[in-house]
Amino acid sequence: MKCVRWFASFLIAWTWLVALLPVVQPVQASAADGWWDDAWPYRIPVTATGSGVVEVTIDFGATFDVLGLDGALLDVRSLRVVPTNGTLPGASIPYTETYSTMLEDADNPQTEWSATDVYWRVNDGTAQADATRFTQGSGSLKAVVENWFEGYGYPGVELLIPSGDPRADWSAYETFIYDVWPEVNVSALDQAPDLYWYKLYNACDGGAITQGGPPLALDRWNYASVSLDPLHTCDTPTLDAITRMEFHTRDNETVNGNSGLWDDGDQLTLWFDNLRLVDQDSGTIRWQADGSTSTYYVYFDTLAHEGHPQPALDDLGAATVTGTPGTPEAGGYFHQVDGASTGALDVWAAPPVEKIGRTHAVPTASAPLRIQAARDEFEPFQLVVRSPTAQS
């Protein structure tokens, strides 16, 4: 392998080499097609000829298996459709997807008991519809949670699902996602960003599962997710009869006098919208084609990398063109090293924080290996070395 030329003598690098025995064949890429955005590490080529609404069916569970990502979960918000013209990618275009199913759109939230519909309840506080703040549709659920003296002890917001309602069966889904906007009063500022705990009832052998809520930014929409496979400490959840979920705080008077929890007078206001369940194994993506492009890429990422900007969605009718998916490809910030003489070895770079498994697919993208650091800094990088045959 050619030596990496350092830009200055003060640069010190740590090299991590991961030797991988052959497990899966390298992904066969369309090497001439430029990578659209290095922040997206995976894509699938799709061929679709003609104009109209294109529809393609992709099993992302099987796709992750091909990419060597055992047990990976799809970040459904990361999906992007990018047309290519020759070797150059275009801009991502709006789409609609059917991998996520609406659990509660919160446009007209039920805040009173119901035997036939999901409904909201607040322990120590109030709940109401709000048509002024939402992420989709025409409204959201606004809940004001107050920590009262000698109150409930775990004040929070609940969404309850009637027995027998089809929305109580979550067994087909791998992820629960929702949009939430939090605000607190002055005395509760010490609780940010870990504002609440999440609890799902009847989720593990009839018992409830409680886990810490996600870190949230105040006074803005946050796009949160909960893994259902596995579900926190439950490796084999039973999700066919969910009864309710809670987003609850913890009162320091109730929980062992812990001064780090909520105090009397603290107030948390939460807006909820767009609560969805995601089935990554079964669904379609549709977009509008003008007939001038026949090759598209569906870019995507795993839930472990969530945080991509929200996609542009479109309300499309029935499909008139069927897209044919190709072999999944890895790339982006995973890339083979340009200018390296590797012989029979695959050598590629990955961010130092990425844990690379033995089955991880070799990326199709290529780029120079660049390491930069200021004076007296240490800068790590990671090289992955893989042999197509067993050898010393």
NORGI-V950548 format. One record per residue. N is the residue number from 0. RES is the residue in three letters. D_CENTER is the distance of its C-alpha to the mean C-alpha in Angstrom with 2 decimals. Layout:
BEGIN
{{N;RES;D_CENTER} {N;RES;D_CENTER}}
END
This chain:
BEGIN
{{0;MET;36.62} {1;LYS;37.69} {2;CYS;37.50} {3;VAL;34.93} {4;ARG;37.02} {5;TRP;36.40} {6;PHE;36.78} {7;ALA;38.78} {8;SER;40.41} {9;PHE;38.56} {10;LEU;35.18} {11;ILE;34.27} {12;ALA;31.36} {13;TRP;30.08} {14;THR;29.36} {15;TRP;27.25} {16;LEU;28.14} {17;VAL;26.39} {18;ALA;28.73} {19;LEU;27.17} {20;LEU;29.41} {21;PRO;29.01} {22;VAL;26.72} {23;VAL;25.26} {24;GLN;26.72} {25;PRO;25.28} {26;VAL;23.33} {27;GLN;25.92} {28;ALA;24.84} {29;SER;26.34} {30;ALA;27.26} {31;ALA;28.76} {32;ASP;25.65} {33;GLY;24.26} {34;TRP;20.60} {35;TRP;19.16} {36;ASP;16.99} {37;ASP;16.84} {38;ALA;13.46} {39;TRP;12.01} {40;PRO;13.18} {41;TYR;13.36} {42;ARG;15.22} {43;ILE;17.50} {44;PRO;20.87} {45;VAL;22.09} {46;THR;25.78} {47;ALA;26.85} {48;THR;30.43} {49;GLY;31.79} {50;SER;30.95} {51;GLY;29.29} {52;VAL;25.99} {53;VAL;24.28} {54;GLU;22.27} {55;VAL;20.62} {56;THR;19.44} {57;ILE;16.92} {58;ASP;16.20} {59;PHE;12.92} {60;GLY;14.02} {61;ALA;17.22} {62;THR;15.70} {63;PHE;13.97} {64;ASP;17.44} {65;VAL;19.17} {66;LEU;17.13} {67;GLY;18.06} {68;LEU;14.64} {69;ASP;15.89} {70;GLY;13.65} {71;ALA;10.31} {72;LEU;7.46} {73;LEU;5.98} {74;ASP;2.90} {75;VAL;5.99} {76;ARG;6.32} {77;SER;6.81} {78;LEU;9.73} {79;ARG;13.06} {80;VAL;16.60} {81;VAL;19.08} {82;PRO;22.79} {83;THR;25.07} {84;ASN;28.79} {85;GLY;30.49} {86;THR;28.64} {87;LEU;26.97} {88;PRO;23.54} {89;GLY;23.64} {90;ALA;21.39} {91;SER;18.28} {92;ILE;19.52} {93;PRO;18.46} {94;TYR;17.38} {95;THR;16.76} {96;GLU;14.77} {97;THR;15.70} {98;TYR;12.82} {99;SER;12.11} {100;THR;15.23} {101;MET;16.42} {102;LEU;17.43} {103;GLU;18.99} {104;ASP;19.19} {105;ALA;21.33} {106;ASP;23.72} {107;ASN;26.62} {108;PRO;25.49} {109;GLN;28.06} {110;THR;29.17} {111;GLU;32.09} {112;TRP;32.38} {113;SER;31.90} {114;ALA;32.79} {115;THR;31.21} {116;ASP;27.99} {117;VAL;25.08} {118;TYR;26.23} {119;TRP;25.40} {120;ARG;27.50} {121;VAL;27.79} {122;ASN;29.66} {123;ASP;31.88} {124;GLY;30.95} {125;THR;30.54} {126;ALA;28.14} {127;GLN;28.65} {128;ALA;27.28} {129;ASP;26.60} {130;ALA;27.02} {131;THR;26.73} {132;ARG;23.08} {133;PHE;20.18} {134;THR;17.14} {135;GLN;18.29} {136;GLY;21.56} {137;SER;24.40} {138;GLY;23.61} {139;SER;21.73} {140;LEU;22.80} {141;LYS;24.37} {142;ALA;25.14} {143;VAL;27.49} {144;VAL;27.51} {145;GLU;30.68} {146;ASN;31.86} {147;TRP;35.45} {148;PHE;38.31} {149;GLU;38.64} {150;GLY;35.78} {151;TYR;33.24} {152;GLY;31.96} {153;TYR;28.29} {154;PRO;28.07} {155;GLY;24.92} {156;VAL;23.42} {157;GLU;23.31} {158;LEU;22.19} {159;LEU;24.60} {160;ILE;24.67} {161;PRO;28.20} {162;SER;29.32} {163;GLY;29.27} {164;ASP;26.78} {165;PRO;24.60} {166;ARG;21.51} {167;ALA;22.41} {168;ASP;21.48} {169;TRP;17.84} {170;SER;18.89} {171;ALA;17.38} {172;TYR;13.75} {173;GLU;11.14} {174;THR;8.69} {175;PHE;9.95} {176;ILE;8.50} {177;TYR;11.08} {178;ASP;12.53} {179;VAL;15.02} {180;TRP;17.80} {181;PRO;19.86} {182;GLU;23.44} {183;VAL;26.01} {184;ASN;29.77} {185;VAL;31.49} {186;SER;32.28} {187;ALA;28.66} {188;LEU;27.35} {189;ASP;27.47} {190;GLN;24.67} {191;ALA;21.99} {192;PRO;19.18} {193;ASP;18.94} {194;LEU;20.20} {195;TYR;19.83} {196;TRP;19.20} {197;TYR;17.32} {198;LYS;19.57} {199;LEU;19.33} {200;TYR;22.81} {201;ASN;24.21} {202;ALA;21.10} {203;CYS;22.78} {204;ASP;26.30} {205;GLY;27.07} {206;GLY;26.06} {207;ALA;23.52} {208;ILE;20.63} {209;THR;20.17} {210;GLN;17.60} {211;GLY;17.14} {212;GLY;15.18} {213;PRO;12.57} {214;PRO;14.36} {215;LEU;14.98} {216;ALA;16.96} {217;LEU;20.07} {218;ASP;21.40} {219;ARG;18.41} {220;TRP;15.45} {221;ASN;12.31} {222;TYR;9.00} {223;ALA;8.35} {224;SER;6.79} {225;VAL;9.13} {226;SER;9.32} {227;LEU;12.41} {228;ASP;13.21} {229;PRO;14.66} {230;LEU;14.99} {231;HIS;15.88} {232;THR;19.47} {233;CYS;19.90} {234;ASP;19.47} {235;THR;20.72} {236;PRO;19.77} {237;THR;22.01} {238;LEU;20.09} {239;ASP;22.82} {240;ALA;24.46} {241;ILE;22.18} {242;THR;24.56} {243;ARG;22.74} {244;MET;20.08} {245;GLU;20.95} {246;PHE;19.68} {247;HIS;22.76} {248;THR;24.42} {249;ARG;27.03} {250;ASP;30.63} {251;ASN;32.42} {252;GLU;35.62} {253;THR;34.09} {254;VAL;32.10} {255;ASN;34.89} {256;GLY;35.73} {257;ASN;32.73} {258;SER;33.24} {259;GLY;29.64} {260;LEU;28.53} {261;TRP;29.30} {262;ASP;32.93} {263;ASP;35.18} {264;GLY;34.72} {265;ASP;31.05} {266;GLN;29.11} {267;LEU;25.45} {268;THR;24.57} {269;LEU;21.24} {270;TRP;20.30} {271;PHE;17.87} {272;ASP;16.79} {273;ASN;14.77} {274;LEU;14.01} {275;ARG;12.48} {276;LEU;12.15} {277;VAL;10.27} {278;ASP;12.58} {279;GLN;11.25} {280;ASP;14.88} {281;SER;16.66} {282;GLY;16.31} {283;THR;17.41} {284;ILE;16.73} {285;ARG;19.77} {286;TRP;21.08} {287;GLN;24.56} {288;ALA;26.65} {289;ASP;29.96} {290;GLY;31.52} {291;SER;31.81} {292;THR;28.83} {293;SER;28.43} {294;THR;25.67} {295;TYR;22.02} {296;TYR;18.88} {297;VAL;15.49} {298;TYR;13.10} {299;PHE;9.52} {300;ASP;7.25} {301;THR;5.81} {302;LEU;3.29} {303;ALA;6.49} {304;HIS;6.43} {305;GLU;4.00} {306;GLY;7.01} {307;HIS;8.23} {308;PRO;10.92} {309;GLN;10.92} {310;PRO;12.36} {311;ALA;15.96} {312;LEU;16.49} {313;ASP;19.93} {314;ASP;22.03} {315;LEU;23.57} {316;GLY;26.25} {317;ALA;27.02} {318;ALA;26.43} {319;THR;29.55} {320;VAL;28.28} {321;THR;26.55} {322;GLY;24.36} {323;THR;24.71} {324;PRO;21.79} {325;GLY;22.82} {326;THR;21.82} {327;PRO;18.30} {328;GLU;18.63} {329;ALA;17.22} {330;GLY;18.08} {331;GLY;17.15} {332;TYR;17.42} {333;PHE;18.52} {334;HIS;22.03} {335;GLN;25.49} {336;VAL;28.13} {337;ASP;30.55} {338;GLY;34.18} {339;ALA;33.81} {340;SER;36.41} {341;THR;34.58} {342;GLY;37.06} {343;ALA;35.63} {344;LEU;32.54} {345;ASP;29.03} {346;VAL;28.15} {347;TRP;24.92} {348;ALA;23.15} {349;ALA;19.79} {350;PRO;18.61} {351;PRO;20.40} {352;VAL;17.39} {353;GLU;16.00} {354;LYS;17.36} {355;ILE;18.79} {356;GLY;19.89} {357;ARG;23.07} {358;THR;21.45} {359;HIS;19.11} {360;ALA;20.24} {361;VAL;22.41} {362;PRO;21.01} {363;THR;23.02} {364;ALA;22.87} {365;SER;25.68} {366;ALA;26.27} {367;PRO;28.66} {368;LEU;27.90} {369;ARG;28.17} {370;ILE;28.44} {371;GLN;29.44} {372;ALA;30.63} {373;ALA;33.12} {374;ARG;36.41} {375;ASP;36.32} {376;GLU;32.54} {377;PHE;30.89} {378;GLU;28.07} {379;PRO;26.27} {380;PHE;25.04} {381;GLN;24.06} {382;LEU;25.80} {383;VAL;25.08} {384;VAL;28.25} {385;ARG;28.35} {386;SER;31.47} {387;PRO;31.78} {388;THR;34.64} {389;ALA;35.54} {390;GLN;37.75} {391;SER;38.88}}
END
